[in-house]
Amino acid sequence: MNVLYLTFYYEPDLCAGSFRNTPLIRELASQLQMNDTIHVVTTQPNRYQSFKQIALPYQEWQCESGARVRIDRVAVPAHASGLTDQIRSFWSYYRAARQLTKTESYDLVVASSSRLFTAFVGAQLARRQKRPLFLDIRDLFRETILEMFGKSVLPIVLNPALRLVEQYTFGYATHINLVSEGFRSYFDPYRQATFSYFTNGIDEEFLNLPVSAPRNSGRKTILYAGNIGEGQGLHKLIPEAARLLADQYRFVIIGDGGAKKKLEEAIRSNKVTNVELRTPVNRTTLLDAYQSADYLLVHLNDLEAFRRVLPSKLFEYGATDKPILAGVAGYAAQFVRTYIDNHILFDPGDVTSLVVQLNTTPYRTCCRTRFVEQFQRKTIVKALAKQMLKTAAYPINHADAPAL
């Protein structure tokens, strides 16, 4: 069997896509047999401008099962997570992926995609070879983009084109995995596919973390670690919250992204001095930051589209014993209530609710043993890889899938 695996992010990049696909590809290789191959087409690390690490453009290794993994890393233009930058980066990846695969023959095409277009490439290549297509969908790009640019003319131009791309891509898929069950109704039109709902998970680095030491009195630290983009909307929350909590709390923000300048400007305009911004760090350093913090913050912008999503950061945070501050709504809020003990839940951007709850909720730590057992990455990727191999044997039934 020869599997084509498309993912825009892969190790050593620092992002949820990389953390998901790197162990998944290893697990898939372990379930294959001698002489089977996985051809990974990905990119050089590019998630954050402030994190530069060059990886080998081509690698090849053999799993204990005897299966080979070939990795092609495409160099894409630097970007600051803006829409135009991302289009340029994707266009480079798109051309390279077609070139690298044009003489190959595959039995299964897998595409892991948050911004739709990696999935689109997968659909093109699977259609070309008339092979089953497995999609791992991590976000709803069209819905998010249309809402984020809702006050401009851009949605009027983009919506018909993006809808056509979705129909072309999702309408050909043999199997679709959704990382959030909140996405379920969005995919109702694509009845030709079978579905699964394997979430993100907890990596081994976050298992068996030490119990937090007792905290001394004084200002407590609220840590946010991750992307600083429009989707997170940190500039709408942190500066004002920091101003109101200045006597008791300090904020540490680790990350980078397209809305970082907005956050910096909001911090200056609010004249707060209890917010520290740090550049992205590797996971070892990140674990130290988690251990040093008192609270862990996750926040999504106040958009209807984000009521469907499930932030991957919840799984890392949930593996610790720290209280979690979750500014989320919709399915993510439901997930927090159901699975994550010791949380403070507030609506996105609701500074007043966050401040009131921090001031009235006694501080405590809590080991989430059941959560860690249920959402270990190794368990999830094992089941997801098994589903991929089952999909390779499915008949192709895409008579109604539109062509472009």
N, C-alpha and C positions, 0 to 999 in steps of 0.2 A: 504494500500500500504506500502511496505517495501523497502526503497531505501538504497543502499550501496553507500557511497560517499568516494572516495579515494583521498586524497591530502597529499603530503609530508609535506606541511607547513600549519600551523593553529595557531590561537592565543595561547599563547602570543608571538610567534616568530615574528621577525622584518624583513619582506621581502614582495615583491609584491605578492607572492603566498598566504601568510597569510592574507594580507590586502584584497585580492580578495575573498578568499573562506570563511572567517569568516562571513562577512555580507551576502554572497550568501546563505550559509547554513541556516542562520536565516530567510532569506526571503523565501527560499524553504519550511521551516517548517511552516511558516505563511500561505502558500498556500495549505498545506495539511489539512487533516481533522482528527477528533477524531479517535484514535486508529491507525493512520498512524505513521510510524517510519522512522527516518533517522539514519543509522549506519555510523558514521564517523570513518574511520581508518586513523590516521595521526601519527605524530612523536612528541617526546619531542622537545622543541626548540633546534635547532642545526645549524641555518643558519650561525652564526658567532661564532668563537671560543672566541671572547672577550665579547660576550653577553651571560651570563649564567643565565637562569631562569627556574627552575623546575616547571612543571605544574602537576596537578593531572593525574595519569595514566588512570583513568576512571572517567568520569563524565556523568551525566544524568540530563536532564531538560525537562520541558514540555512547549510548546508554548501556547499562548492564544487560538490558533485554536484547541488545544487538542492533537496535534501531539507531539510525544516524539523524542528527539535527544539523542542518545547514542554516546559517544566519547571515543574511545580507542586511547591512545597515546603510541607509541612504542619508547622505548629507542634505539637509534642507536649510533654507535661509533662516537667519535669526529672526525671532518675532517677539513681540511684547503682548501676545494674546489678543490683539485687536483683530477684527474681522478680516480686514485687508491682508494683514500679516499672515493670518491662518490660511487664507485662500492661496497665497503665494507658496507657503510651506506645503500645503496639500498638493498643489499642482506639481511641485518637484517630486513628491512621493508618488503621485499617480503615474507620471511618465516613467519613473524608474521601475515601479512595480510591473508595469506592462512590459518593459524591456527585459527585466530579469526573469520573467515567466513565459516569454513568447515561444520558446522552444521546448518548454517542459510539458509533461502530461501528468495530471493529478487525478486522484480518485475521490478526493474530498477537498472542498475549499472552506476554510474557517476564517471569519473576520470578526475581530473584537473592536467595537466602535462606540465612541461617545459623541462624535460630531457628524455622524451619518456617512461621511464620505469614504471612510475606510470600508464601511459596509458596501457602499456603492461600487468601489473597486472590486470587492469580493464578488458582487453580483455580476459584474461585467465578465470577470475571468471564469466564473462558474458557468455562465451562459455560453461563453465561447467554447468551452469544453463539454458542455452538457453534463455537468457533474453536480452532485448534491451540494447545497450551500448551508452551512451552519453559521448563524449570526449570534454573537454575544453582544447585546445592546445595553450600554451603560448610561445612556442619557437620551433625551428627546430633543434633538437639535432644532428641528423646525419650530416646534412649539415654543421653545426657549427664545430663539432668535426673534420670532415675530412679536413676542411680548416685550422683550428688552428694547426693541426698536419701534414699539407700537405708536409713538407720537410722530414718526417720520413717514416719508413716502416709501421707505425701503420695504416694509412688509407687503405693500401693494405689488411691488416688482418681484420680490423673492417668493412669496407664498405659492403662486402657481408652479414655479420652477421646482421648488423644494418638494411640493406635494407630488409632482411627477417623478422626481428622484426617489422619493419614498415608495411610491407604488411600484416602480421598476425594481427597486432593491428588495423591499419586504415581500413583494408579490411573487418573487422567485424563490425565496428561502424555503428550504426543506424543514429546518428546525430553527426556532428562535428562542434563545435564553434571555430573560429579562432580569436585571439585577434588582429590580424593585417590583413588587406586586402592584404598586401604584400605577405602573405602566399598562396593566392588563387591558383596560377598556380601550386604550389608544390603538391596540393591535387587533381589535375585533374584526376589522374588514379582511384580515389575511388568514382566511380559513384553510388555505392549502397547507399551512405549516402546522407542525406540532410545537408545543411550548413547554418550557420549564422555567423555574424561578430560583436559580442558584444565586444567592447574594454575594457580596464581597465577604471577606472573612478576616480572621485574626492570624497574622503570620507568627512563625515560631519565635521571632525575636521578642514578641510581646507575651509569650506564655511564661508562667512561673516568675512573674515580676515580684520583687521583694515587697513586703508589707511596708507601707509608709510609716516613717518615724513620727512620733508625736510632734505637733507643731507648737512653736513658741508663740507668745502673743506678739502683736505687731501687724504691720500691713501684710495681707495675704496676696499671693500671686495668682492671677487669672491668665492662663496660657491659651493662645490660639496658634495652631500649627497647620499650615496648608496653603492653598491657593488664595491670593488676594485679588479676586476679580469682581466683575459686576454681579456674578451669580452669588457671591458671598455677602456683598453689601456691607462690609465691615465699616465703611465710612459713615454709614447711617446709624451705627450703634456705638462703636467703641469710644469715639471722642467725647460724646455727651455723657456716656456712662462713666468714663474715666473722670470727668469733671465732677460728677455728683458723688463719686466714690473715692475721691482723692485722699481722704484722711485714713481710709481703711484698706484700700486695695491698689495694686499696681497691675498693669497689663503688659504682657510680653507677647509680641507677635512675631512668629517665625514663618517666613515665606516670601513670595514674590508674585507678581501678576499684573494684569492690565489695569487694575483699579488702585494700585499702590499709591500713585500720585494723588488720587482723590483722598485717600486715607491720610496721607501726609499733610495735605492742605487743610483737611478738617481738624486734624490735631493742632495745627498752628492757629487756626481761626478760633478754636476753643481755648487756646492758651493753656493746654494741659501739659504737665511734666511727668506724669506717672504712666506714660506709654513708651515702651522700648521696642523698636523695630529691629529685627535681625534677619539676615539673609538665610536662604535654605541651607539645611545641614544634612549630613548623612544620618542613617537611622540609629547608629550607636549614640551619636551626640543628641539626637532627638529623644531617645529613651532617658538620658540624663536630665533633659529639660522637663520631661513628664514627671520624673521623680522629684524634681525641685519645685514643681508647681503645687498649688493648693487646689485650684479648680481648672478644668479643661473645657474650653468653649468651642462650640460649633454653631455656625449661623448661616442661614440662607436668606437671600433677598426676598422681599415681600412681593413675589410674583406668583400668579396662579399656576404657572408651569411647574414651579418648584414644590407644589403640593403633592406631586407624584413621586418625587425622587427620594432616594435613601442614601444620605452622605456616607461614603466609605469611611470617613474619619470616625464615625460612631463605633466602628468595630475596634479600632486601635484604642480609643478612649475607654471603651467598655471593658477592655482587658486589664485596665488599671483598677486601683481601689479608690481613685479620686472622684469627688462629686463632679457631675457633668452639667454644664450650663448649655441647654439646647434651645436656640432660637429658631425653631422649625415649625412647620404646620403640615396638615394633611397626613399622608401616609407615614412620613418620618416621625411626626408627633405620636401617631398611633404605635409605631414600632418602639419608640422610647418608652412609652407607658407600659407596653406589654413585656418587653424583654430587659430593660436596663434599670436596675435599682439605683437609688441614691442620685436622683437628677433634679434639676430645677428647669422646668419647661416654661417657655414664654413665647409669645408670638413674634415673628420676625420684626425687628426694628422697634420693639416695644421696650424702650429704655426704662420707663417707669416700673413695669412689671419686673424686670430684671433686678432693679435696685431694691424694690420693696421686698422681693423674695430673698435676696442676699442678706438684707438687714433683719429678716424675721425667721430665717431657717437656720437652726443650729448647725455648726460645721461638724461633719463626720466623714469617715472613710468607710468603705464597704467592699469586701471581696465579692466579685460577681462570678462565682465558680460555675454556676449553671450556664450562664451566658457564654463563658469561655469554652466550655465543653461543647455547646451546641453549634458555635460558629467558628470553629477552628478552620483555617484556610485549607489545611491538608485534607480534611474530610470533604470539604466542598469541592476542591479541584479534582479529587478522585472520582466523585460522582459525575462532575461536569465532563471530564475526559471520557468517562465511560459512555455518556450520552453522545458525545461527538462521534465515537467509533460506531455506535448503533446507527447514527444518522447516515454514515457512509453506505450502509446497506439498504437504506430506504429507496423506494422507487421515486423517480422524479415525476411530479404531477403539477406542472405549472402552465397549463394550457391558457389560462386567463391572464397571466402576468404580462403587463404591457411592455413593449419594446421602446427604446429611445432611438 
